Amino acid sequence: MAEEESDSKERQSEEIEAMAAIYGEEWCVIDEQAKIFCIRVTDFMDDPKWTLCLQVILPSEYPGTAPPVYQLNAPWLKGQERAELSNSLEDIYVQNIGECILYQWVEKIREALIQKSQVAEPGPDVKKKTEEEEVESEEEPVLVHPPETPVSTVDLKISESTSSETEELPPVAHGVPITDRRSTFQAHVAPVVCPEQVKMVLGKLYENKKIASATHNIYAYRIFCEDKQTFLQDCEDDGETAAGGRLLHLMEILNVKNVMVVVSRWYGGVLLGPDRFKHINNCARNILVEKNFTNTPDEPTKNLGKKKVKKDKKKNEH
């Protein structure tokens, strides 16, 4: 029993660190001793209409045999909407008993807020959307290709509308590696202004035999389209489930633009649990700050703008 409690405590600590690395200022510690935390979730619009605060208490048995105790705080959340959202969170717990689920809960809430925003009060540009873009908005933002697919064969399709842009290979910088329990993480960063450059950066990195042989090469990029005032962005897990989406979310929180981050992980044989996400995001954060891609680190969640997900994303899943 004591061993189980110790394991739960360690896993809780790892998850808390990962959540703090991913969500930054949105993650708030209310009472560290009592394990009470709160996170503000929005629908990611410039002036968020829909906001919800998720407050959780982590019992000593979580994540092993008990779920977090939670409370959904939003003045507009009542009746059927509250019941449906609560049922969604509880379904996630039932489907992942024994696993850390806070990230899944937060993103499920965000998904519900975005859906509510689109249905209840469409933005002024909704009538201008094409049928293809409407279908695109329903796709999952996280990409996973099967682990048996070699990283050297990653094929990033290029949309015709952007392939004519600058095709010069941008400079690629490499971060300081982080090693934990024989696993090594290293971030690489490059300025990019079109998807063609994203493909070129990946190709350049895979020329390095050590990088090409990494267990995972997780990446995400954000390109700001001045004419449409939107972000063209995408991510790739490369077999490390949900890592690409978390990396992209970190970049959104930091409000970076026209940049691509690749994090290579060489697995050392020891499972790190949620700690691996902390290292992936810390590697990325460090190199973005070091290379001055974060202009306003003290106010990372402001002026995020509208985000657009790449049309030609792959749909492979485990």
N, C-alpha and C positions, 0 to 999 in steps of 0.2 A: 504493500500500500504506500509506504514511504517512497519507494522507487517510482511509483506511478505519479505521485504528487510532485516529485522532483522533476520528472519528465514534462508534466503539464506546465510547471512553472517555467522551465527552460523554453518550451515551445511558445508560451505566452509572451515571454520576453523577446523572442525572435520575431514574433508576429508584430508586436508593438513597435519594434525598431523598423521593421519593413514598412509598416503603415506610415510612420513618421517620415521615412525617406521618400515614400511615394507621394504623400499628400501635403507635406510641408505645413504651412500655416493653417490649412483647413483642418488639421488633426489637432485636437486640444486635449491635454491631460487635466482632468478635473480633480481627481484624487488618486495619485500614484499608488499610495498604500492600499487603498480599497479597490484598486483596479477599475476606476470609473473614467471613461473617456467619451469624447463627443467629436463628431465630425460633421461639418457643414457641407451638404451636397446641393449642387445647383444644376440647372439644365444647360449650363455653359453658353449662355448668351451674353452679349455685352452688358445688358442691364437685366440680370436674371429676374424673370417673373416668378418662377417656381423654385422655391428653396425649402429644404427640409433638414432638420438637425437630427441625426441619429445618435442617441446616447446609449452606451453599452456598459454593463458591469460584467467583468469576467470572473466567474466563480472558480474556485481552486480546481474543480474537476474539469474545466474546459482546457483544451479541446477534447480530452479523452472521452468522458462519459456524460458531459452536460453542455447545453448550449449557452451562449451569452444571454444575460438578461438584458432586454432592450426596450427602448421607448422611442417612438416616432413623434417628433415635435414639429408641427406646422399648423398654423391657424386654419388653413384651408382643407386640411386632411380630416375627413369625417366619414362616417357611415361605411358605405360599400367600398369606397376607395381605400380607406384605412384597412378594412378587412382583407381586401384583395392583396394589398402590398404586404401585410403581415403574413398572409398565407404563402406568398412567394418566398419570403425570407425563411419561413419555417420549412418549406419544401426544400430549400437549399441546404438547410441543416440536416434534414432527414436523408437527403441524397449524399451527404458528405460527413456522416457521423465519424467522429474521431479526427477530423481534419480542421485546420484553421480556415474560417469562413468569412472573416470580417471584410476582406477585399471583395469577395463575391457579393456580400450584402450591399456594400456601398455602390458597386457598379450596377447592381440590380435596381437600386433606388434611383440612380442617375438615369438608367434606361427608362424607368417609369416616368421620370420628370420630363425627359426629352420627348417621349411619346405624348405626354399630356400637353406639352407646349405646342407640338405639331398639330394635334387634334383640336385643342380648345381655342388656341389663338394663333393661327398661321402668321408668319412674318409677311412683310409687304412684298417679298419677292416670290411668294409661293406660286402665283399665277404664271410666272415666267419659267417655272421648272419644266423640263422635258419629262416624258414618260420614263426615259432611261434613268434620270436622276431620282425620280420617285422610287423606282425599284432599288436604286443604289442606297437610298436612305434606310432601307429595311435590312441591309446586310450587317452581319456582325463585324465590329471594328477590329477584332483580334484575329490574326492569321496564324495558322499552324500547318506546317507541311510535315509529312510522315518522317519519323526519325531515320528511316532507311534511305531517305533521299540524300545523296552526298551534297555537302554545302557548296562544292565547286560547280554544281549544276543548277544553282539557284538562278532562275530566269525571271528578271523583272521586266514585264512588258512596258512598252513606252506608248503613251497615247499620242495620236497623230497631231493633236493640237499643240503639243509642247516639244516634239522631237526636233523642230527646226530651231530651237533656242540654242544658246551657247553650249558647245559640246567640248569645251576645253576641260581637261582633267584638273580638278581643284586640288590644292595642297591638302595632304592628309597628315594630321598630327596624332601622336600616340601618347597615351597617358601612362602614369606610373602604375605598375601591376599591384594588385592586392591579392595576397595569398592567405587562405584559411583552410586548415585541415587538408592540406595537399591539393586543394582546388585553387586555381589561379584565374583572376579576372583582370582583363585589360581593356580599356576603352580607346576608341579611335574616333576622331572627329574631323569633319570636312565641311566647308561652306558649299551649299548647293542651291541652284536657282531653277533647276528643271529636273525631271525624272531621268533624263539621259545621263546627267552627271551622277545621279544616285547609282545607276548601273555601272558607270565608269569607276566610281570609288570602290564598289564591291569587287569589280574585276581586278583592280589594282591591289586590294588587300589580299585576295585569294591567290595572287602571284607569290605571296609569301607562304612558304610551305608550312611554317609553324602556325600561322593564322588559319590556313586552309584545313589544317589537321585538328583545329579546336573542336571540342565536343559540341559546342554551340557558338554560333555567331549571330547574336541577337541584334536587330537594328531597328531604328525608327528615324523618320525625317519629317520636317515641317517646312513647307515652301509658301511664302506669302505672295498671293497674286494681287498686285497693286490695283489692277483694273477692276477686279470684282470684289476687292476687299475681303477675300476669303483665304483660308489656308488649304493648300493641297498637302495632304499628309497620309502616311501609311506606316506600317510596322510589320515585323516578321519575328516569330518566336524561334525559328530554327530548332524545333524539338523541345524547347524549354517552355512548356505550356504556360501561357499568360504573361510571359516575360516581356514580349514585344509591346503588348498593350500597356503594361505598367511603365515601361520605358517611355512610350509615347505620352502617357499621362503625366509623367514627371516633366517632360519637355513642355507640355501645355501649362502646367503649374508655373514653370519658370518663364513662360511666355517668350520662348526663343523662336527665331524664325530664320529661314534660309540656311538650315544646318542639318547635317546628318550625323547620327551617333551610332557606332557599332561597338558592341561589347562582346569580346571573345571570352569564353570560359573553357578552361581545360580541367575536366573532372578528375579529381584525385582519388576516387574510390570511397570517399566518406560522404554520406548524405548530409547536406547542410540544412535541409528543411527551408522554412521561410527566410533564413539568413541569407540564402543565395540572392534573393530579391534585394535585400539591403545592400549587398556588395555590388550588384549590377547597377542599381540606381546611384549609389555613392560614387562608383567609378565614373558614371556618366555626368553626374553633377559636378564632380571635381574638374573634369576636363572642360566642361562648358564654362565654368567660372574662370578657370586658368586661361582659356583662350578668348575670354571677354565676349562670349555669346550671350551672357546674361547681363543685360544693361540695367535692369532694375531688380536686383535680387531681393530687396526688402519688400517689394510689392509684386510678387510673382503671379498673383491671381487676377490682377487688373488688366483690362483691355485685351482680353483673350481674343476677341473677335469671333466671327462665325467660323466654324471649321467644316471643311469639306473632305470627305474620304475619297481616295483614289478610285476611279471607275473600274480600272482593270485589275483589281486585286484578285489574288488567287483564292480558291475556296477549299483548299485541302484541309482535312481534319484528321486527328488521330482516330 
